[in-house]
Amino acid sequence: MNGVSYPGLMLDWDDLRYFLAVARHGSLSAAARRLEVAQPTVGRRLASLERQLGARLIVPTPTGQTLSPTGQRMLAHAEQMERDALAAEHIAFGRDAGLSGPVRVTASEWMIESVLAPLVAPFLVEHPRLCLELLADPRHISLVRREADLALRPSEFEQPEIVQRRVGSISFGLYASDGYLARHGMPNFENLCSGHFLIAMSEHLTKVPDTDWLPRVAAHAHVVARCNGRLPMAALAAASVGITCLPRFIGDATHGLRRLSAPEQEPARTLWLGGHRDAGAVPRIRASVLFLKASLQRLQGALHPGSSVGDVGDDQGAAGDDPDAPALP
């Protein structure tokens, strides 16, 4: 699909992509970074679309760009065009490619680096025509907009277009280095770690176990550093900067860190593999799902110590609870 008809004109989908990027990201510069183009290019394409329509779609504000009333009405039509264009591309290129072509998998940076990257070599040897793209991003890359084909997340997907499968669990623990403990002593959980230093997640990341659990055990510790990923948190803890909460898969394997005995049950999260409802019909994505599911279940003993492969359920379905939605394999 190249465009959509309005009375007296044909709108170019490529121009609408630029409008959508500005609408979603709030400024020309942010849209340019997302589209990987120069900022003037975004401005030119947006101006061209506005000239075609004879109306302003985006208006400047002191903090960036916002939608005009016409832009607000246009947004839903542009998003529908995006869905149609992505669906057409999916039909044209997905089912006929077989076990070749790209498969984009998104997950947190520690999951990409410490879990997925070491796992995939046998899969790529078996399917050398695949190109596996591992995307680590602190924000959630959108499966609905087809920014990725599959996503691994420690929380359920909420969009009705996404089907998902439970592929494991991840347990967390509280860690500190011997050097830190030698200087500051073991934390006293009765006084909520008063006098100690804490390495925490960035405050804008809210769907993490630390958010609810740490205040119950370390509310009086001073937050000395924040990170948007687990690997830099582990590095800071190993350098004796403070105490931190880590997935046990990382914390138990990080040289120099000791897991502390917390006064209450440490948090755990279910790991979900999600994909667009059309994903199961694409051979290369189907094969990737089967591989990831089997590989992650074999790792359960390390991801969730004390569990086994048999502890992983077989739950799956659409995020919108549609019983007729296609399932991931």
DAVEN-V845062 format. One record per backbone hydrogen bond with DSSP energy under -1.0 kcal/mol. CO is the residue of the C=O (numbers start at 1). NH is the residue of the N-H. E is the energy in kcal/mol with one decimal. If there is no record, write none. Layout:
BEGIN
co	nh	e
CO	NH	E
CO	NH	E
END
This chain:
BEGIN
co	nh	e
2	13	-3.3
4	11	-2.8
6	9	-2.8
9	6	-2.5
11	4	-1.4
12	16	-1.7
13	17	-1.7
14	18	-1.0
15	19	-1.7
16	20	-2.7
17	21	-2.1
18	22	-2.1
19	23	-2.6
20	24	-2.4
21	25	-2.2
22	26	-2.1
26	65	-3.3
27	31	-2.1
28	32	-2.4
29	33	-2.1
30	34	-2.1
31	35	-2.4
32	36	-1.2
32	37	-2.1
38	42	-1.3
39	43	-2.1
40	44	-2.6
41	45	-2.5
42	46	-2.3
43	47	-2.4
44	48	-2.4
45	49	-2.0
46	50	-2.3
47	51	-2.2
48	52	-2.0
49	53	-2.1
50	54	-1.9
50	55	-1.5
57	68	-2.4
59	66	-2.5
61	64	-1.1
64	61	-3.0
66	59	-3.1
68	72	-2.6
69	73	-1.7
70	74	-2.2
71	75	-1.6
74	78	-2.4
75	79	-2.5
76	80	-2.0
77	81	-2.3
78	82	-2.2
79	83	-2.2
80	84	-2.4
81	85	-3.0
82	86	-2.6
83	87	-2.2
84	88	-2.5
85	89	-2.3
86	90	-2.5
87	91	-2.3
88	92	-2.4
89	93	-2.5
90	94	-2.2
98	100	-1.4
101	131	-2.4
103	133	-2.9
104	149	-2.0
104	150	-2.2
105	135	-3.1
106	152	-2.4
108	112	-2.4
109	113	-2.6
110	114	-2.6
111	115	-1.2
111	116	-3.1
112	117	-2.8
116	119	-1.2
116	120	-1.4
120	124	-2.3
121	125	-2.1
122	126	-2.0
123	127	-1.7
127	130	-1.8
129	101	-2.2
131	103	-2.2
133	105	-2.9
135	107	-1.7
142	147	-2.5
143	146	-1.3
150	106	-2.5
151	274	-2.8
153	272	-3.2
159	162	-1.6
161	277	-2.4
162	319	-3.4
163	275	-2.5
164	317	-1.8
165	273	-2.9
168	271	-3.0
170	269	-2.9
171	248	-2.9
173	246	-2.4
174	260	-3.4
175	244	-2.3
176	258	-3.0
177	181	-2.3
178	182	-2.3
179	183	-1.4
180	184	-2.6
181	185	-2.4
188	193	-2.5
189	192	-1.1
192	220	-1.9
193	196	-1.8
196	222	-2.8
197	243	-2.9
198	224	-2.1
198	225	-1.2
200	227	-1.8
202	205	-1.6
206	208	-1.5
208	211	-1.2
209	213	-2.0
210	214	-1.6
213	216	-1.2
214	217	-1.2
214	218	-3.4
218	221	-1.4
222	198	-2.9
225	200	-2.6
227	202	-2.4
230	234	-2.5
231	235	-2.2
232	236	-2.3
233	237	-2.3
234	238	-2.5
235	239	-1.3
236	241	-2.2
237	240	-1.8
243	199	-3.3
244	175	-3.3
246	173	-2.4
247	250	-1.3
247	251	-2.8
248	252	-2.2
254	257	-1.8
256	178	-1.0
258	176	-1.8
267	172	-2.5
269	170	-3.1
271	167	-2.6
272	153	-2.4
273	165	-2.4
274	151	-2.2
275	163	-2.8
276	279	-2.8
278	281	-1.5
279	282	-1.8
282	286	-2.9
283	287	-2.6
284	288	-1.5
285	289	-2.5
286	290	-2.2
287	291	-2.1
288	292	-2.8
289	293	-2.8
290	294	-2.1
291	295	-2.6
292	296	-2.6
293	297	-1.9
294	298	-1.6
297	300	-1.1
299	302	-1.7
299	303	-2.5
300	304	-2.9
303	171	-2.4
304	307	-2.1
308	311	-1.8
309	312	-1.6
315	166	-2.0
317	164	-2.4
318	321	-2.2
322	325	-1.6
END
